[in-house]
Amino acid sequence: MGKLTANELKTKGVSAVEARLKVDEEVIITVRGQDRYVVMDVEKYARLRECELSIALQEARADVDAGRYVTESVAEHMRRVADDL
């Protein structure tokens, strides 16, 4: 994973990011020596989001299969959520 300082980004702009992305799939932006941000191609981001959503769906299905859900009206749900606060 390539790294780019915030100063390089400020002075060279998007062209610096594009150059790094030709070599690496992700670029870490460092601020004062600390890793702060990750930049990646939008297609890769979309794939990661799709994976994340697939995992969430699998977890939800597992919860339903295990009986970890509640059937209730909207009013009951709002009361339960308010009580949890």
For each residue, the residues with C-beta under 8 A, 3 or more apart:
1: 24 25 26 27 28 38
2: 20 21 23 24 26 27 28
3: 27 28 29 30 35
4: 8 9 16 17 20 27 28 29 30 39
5: 8 9 29 30 31
6: 9 10 29 30 31 32 36
7: 10 11
8: 4 5 11 12 16
9: 4 5 6 12 13 16 17 29
10: 6 7 13
11: 7 8
12: 8 9 15 16
13: 9 10 16 17
14: 17 18
15: 12 18 19
16: 4 8 9 12 13 19 20
17: 4 9 13 14 20 21 27 39
18: 14 15 21 22
19: 15 16 22 23
20: 2 4 16 17 23 24 27
21: 2 17 18 24 25 27 39 40 41
22: 18 19
23: 2 19 20
24: 1 2 20 21 27
25: 1 21 40 41 44
26: 1 2 38 39 40 44
27: 1 2 3 4 17 20 21 24 38 39 40
28: 1 2 3 4 35 36 37 38
29: 3 4 5 6 9 35 36 37 38 39
30: 3 4 5 6 33 34 35 36
31: 5 6 34 36 37
32: 6
33: 30
34: 30 31
35: 3 28 29 30
36: 6 28 29 30 31
37: 28 29 31
38: 1 26 27 28 29
39: 4 17 21 26 27 29
40: 21 25 26 27 44 45
41: 21 25 44 45
42: 45 46
43: 46 47
44: 25 26 40 41 47 48
45: 40 41 42 48 49
46: 42 43 49 50
47: 43 44 50 51
48: 44 45 51 52
49: 45 46 52 53
50: 46 47 53 54
51: 47 48 54 55
52: 48 49 55 56
53: 49 50 56 57
54: 50 51 57 58
55: 51 52 58 59
56: 52 53 59 60
57: 53 54 60 61
58: 54 55 61 62
59: 55 56 62 63
60: 56 57 63 64
61: 57 58 64 65
62: 58 59 65 66
63: 59 60 66 68 69
64: 60 61 67 68 69
65: 61 62
66: 62 63
67: 64
68: 63 64
69: 63 64
70: 77 80
71:
72: 76 77 80
73: 76 77
74: 77 78
75: 78 79
76: 72 73 79 80
77: 70 72 73 74 80 81
78: 74 75 81 82
79: 75 76 82 83
80: 70 72 76 77 83 84
81: 77 78 84 85
82: 78 79 85
83: 79 80
84: 80 81
85: 81 82
